[in-house]
Amino acid sequence: MMAEDGISDFGFAKRKAARQLGASESEALPTNAEIEAELRAWQALYQDEEQAERLHEMRAAAVDIMRLLADFRPYLTGGALDGTAGRYSELEIELFPESAKEVEIFFLNQDLAYIHREPRKPAPGAPEAVLSLDWDDIPVRLSIYPAGAERAGRRHHQERARLPQVEALLKPATTTE
């Protein structure tokens, strides 16, 4: 489901798979790390070149978007950062502005089309707002958090990267002999 349908939420994918298999959600389910390892193996088998190209495109788009939104302290997260992004993955960027409204005002002033979405579950640590847009045919999800949340603990130990780290991911690997 994650590789072929573009589902990026580990918990949702686990619950859906458990229901499809007739298992209860309380039964032993694989860890996120186990799922990520299997996702990487599947991509290596079935999407090797395509996945590498898509990952590069997504990271290049992330650099452009992060430069554009630099005032809102952007971080790249998700599959484009950890290398598991595939054919249907969204580019996931977290923003930490002084106010969620200032991001929307910026988009309106730049004449950039977006859709405002409410976060799925209002919970501690959830974003204040989510903006969805397309950037060069790449779906982008901008999760907007309060400015103070930037230094708060990370949910589920999800990694995130600032612009210089993402730019470094785009540089070709150099070999030393």
Secondary structure, DSSP 4 states (H G I P E B T S, - for coil): -HHHH----HHHHHHHHHHHHT--TTS----HHHHHHHHHHHHHHHSHHHHHHHHHHHHHHHHHHHHHTGGG--EEETHHHHT---TTPPEEEEE--S-HHHHHHHHHHTT---EEE--SS--TT--SEEEEEEETTEEEEEEE--GGGGGSPPGGG---B-HHHHHHHHSPPP---
